[in-house]
């Protein structure tokens, strides 16, 4: 089992149409996704799923709710149709939690894991979340169009400078997340080398030399500063992309920012059940 993700609940007052996932439900999701990933079923880990959802929802044109859940689950195998419905309901509520944090607009906290480091101090594991976020950005045509339209400054400041002012550019706002993604890849590759392994051509493609040298020089304090920047930068990206979301073709997809889902409406997670018996209730009742 993965270390329990850390988060706070100050923002849950903004959620009125569903219940926030409990720690036991997070553990259930964590264990299931980890087991499926270990079995090679192209499933995202919990942190990556949260990062992926975040990039979709704060991006220029979020994909439909049910499609995002499908991508997280990959080729997951279920013990029963009941388990399938329950896991989709849990993932649906996770999507709604991300949406609620963005709609509240006051604080955003990525779902990160913490472990005890070699020095006995808490260590934040950021790579899965950041790589999940970047996966969504890289595979979204809307995100790529948005970045192509951006006009970043000639020079991007240090992490400390970014922390002092909210960036006015999408490219700049993405910088801490992109940098942490490369840092996570670098740390993973260093672990392989430390254990006597070798890197292959794909490793070089994943982490080009220009980025490898840059992230290798980051101090622990700079890494922590960028972790602290994730929340403010996500909220800034949400703000910068608001006009793009408003202009997106509503007929091409399900609305992703709705005030209320009718209890008898089909659940948007794609389970085929009524909302009141799925994301609205079923995930709170394993026997539903």
N, C-alpha and C positions, 0 to 999 in steps of 0.2 A: 504494500500500500504506500502511496506517495505521502509526503508530509502534508499535513492539513493546510489548506490555503488560509491566508490571513486577510481579514477585512473588517471594516467597522459597519455599524448599522445606522449611522446618523441620518442617512438619506431615505430610510425605509418609510418615513411618514409620507413621502411623495407617492407611494404605491397604494392604490385603493382597490384595484380590480383583481388582485391576486396576492398570494402570500409569498414572502421572500423565502428562498430555500433555507432550510435549517442546516445545521452542521452535519447531522446524520444524513440528510439528503445529498449534501455536497460530497460526503464520504462515499455514498452509494454511487454517485456519478463518477467520482474520481476512480474508484475501484473498477467499475465496469469499463470505462474508457481506457484505463491503463491495461487491463487484461486483454481487451480487443487489440490495442496497439501492439502488445507483446506477441499476439498471435498473428501479426502481420496483416491485419484487416483494414489498413489505411484509415484508421480512426484517429481523430485528434485527441490529445490529452486535454484535461480540464482547463488548464491555464491557456493553452493554445486556442481552445474553443472560445473562451472569454475574450481573448485578444482579437480573434477573428470576428466575433459578433460586434465588438467595439468598432473595428475598422469599417464594417458594413454600416452600422447605425450612425456613425459620425461622418460618413463619407458622402459623396455627391449624389449617389443613387443606390440606396440599400437594396439588396436582392430580396425576393419574397421570403417571408418567415420560414416556410416549410423547406425551401431550397437550402437555406443556411443549416438547418437541422440535418438534412440529408448529407451535406458535405462534412459535418462534424462526425456523423456516424459512419461514413464510408461504407465498408462492406461488413459492418458489425453483424454478428450472429446472436440471435436471441433464443432463450429457452422456451418462450411461449409468446403468443400474441399479446397476452396481458403485460408481459415484461416489455415488449416492444412499445406498447402504448404508454406505459409508465415512463420509460426512458425518454420518449419523445416529449411527454408532458414536462418532465424535469428540465430538459433542454429548452423547452418553450418558455418556462418560467425564468430560466437564466437569461434568455434573450430579453424578456420583459424587465428584468432587473437592470440590465445595461441601459435599456431605453429609459427607465425611470430615473437613473442617475443623470443621464444626459438631459432629460427634460427638466430635472430640478435645477441643473446648471450652476450649482453652488460648489460641488465637490465631486470628484470622480476618483475612485480607487480601483486600480486594476486588481484582478484576483491572482495574487502572487503567493507562492509557497515560501515558507521559511524553514530553515534547518539550523542545527547548531554547527558552527564552523569548527575548524581545527583548533582555534584559539578559545573555544567555548562560548563565543559570542554569536548572536543570531545572524544568519546569513540569508539574504533574500535571493531566491531563484527567479530571475527575470526572463531568461531566454525563451521559454515556451510561450509566454504571453506575447512577447515582442515578435517572435517568429510567426505566431498565428496572425497577428495584426498585419505584418508585412506580406504574408501569404495572400490575405484578402486584397491588399493594395495592388500587388503585382498581377493578380488575376482578374482585376476589375477594369473593363474598358472605360467606365466612367471615371474611376480614379486616375487612370493614365491620361485621359483627356484633361482632367482637372489639373494635374501636374504640368502637362504641356502648356496650359494656359497661364501658369503661375509666373510671377516675375520676382524671383528671389534676389536678395542683395548680392553684390559681388563677393562679400565676405560674410561668413556666419560666425557669430561670436562664440565665446567659450561657454561651457555649460553654466558657469557662474553668471555670465552676462545674460544668458537666456532666462535664467531663473528670476532676474530682476525685472524683466519686461516681457509681456506676452508678444510673441512674434506676429507680424502682420502678413506673413507668407506661409502658404501651405507647406512648401518645401522646408522652410525653417522649422515650422512646428513639428514636422515629422523627424527632424534630425536626431533628437534624443532616442526615439524608438528605433530608427535605422541603426544608429551607432550601437545601441545595446544589443540589437540582433547580431551584428557582426562580432561584438564582444563575446556574446554567448557562443557563437561558432568557434571563435578563437580559443576560448576556455575549453570547449569540448575537444578540439584538436590537440591542445596541449596535454589534455588528460590521456588521449590515445598515445601520444609520443612518450609520455611519462611511464606508461604501462608497457612500453616496448613495441608498440604498434607502428605502422607506417601510414602515411597519408597518400591518397591516390589523386588522379587527375580531377575527379569530381570535387574533392576537398579544395583544390586550388580554384576551381570555378566558383564554388560556394563562397569562398573568402579570397578575393583578389589581393595581390600583394600590397597594393596601395592602401587598402583598408586594413589589412592585417597589421602593417607597421603602425598605423594610427591607433588602432584599438589596443595594441600590445603596450603602448606607452601610457595608457590611462591609469591614473592612480586610483586606489580604492575610494577615496573621497570624491573624485570626479565621477566614478561609476555610480556612487550613491546619489550624487547631485542629479544625475540623469534619471535615476529611478524616481526621485522626488518630482522630477519634471513631467513624468508621464501623465499624471492627472490633469495639471493645468494645460498641457499641450493637447490632450484629447478634447477638453472643453473648447479650446481655441479652434481646433480643427472642426468641431461641430458647428461653431459659429461661422467660420469662414466658408463652410460648405452649405450653409442654410439656403442661400439663394439658388444654388444648383439643385438641391432637393426640391425646392418649391417649383422649379421650372421643369423638372423631370416629367416624362409622360405618364400621367396617372393611370391611363388605360393599359399600360404595358405591364403593370404589376399591382399587387395588393397594396393599399396604403399602409405605411409602416408607423405613422404617428396618429393613432386614433384615440379619441377621448374615452370611448367605452365600447366594449364588445358585448353584444346581447347574450344573455345566458343561454338562449336557445339557438344562437347562431353557430354555424360550423366552427370548430376550433381552428384558428389559423396555423397551428403547428403541423397540420396535414394528417392527423391521426384518423380523420373521418368521423369523429365523435362530436357531440355538442360541446360547446365551450364549458358549460357548467359541469360536465362530466369528464373534462379533460384537464387543460391547464388551470381552469378555474377551481378544480376540486380534486381530480383524480390523483394528482401527485401528492396530495396530503393523505390519501387513503390507499395504501398498497393493495387493498382488496377490491378497489373500484373496477 
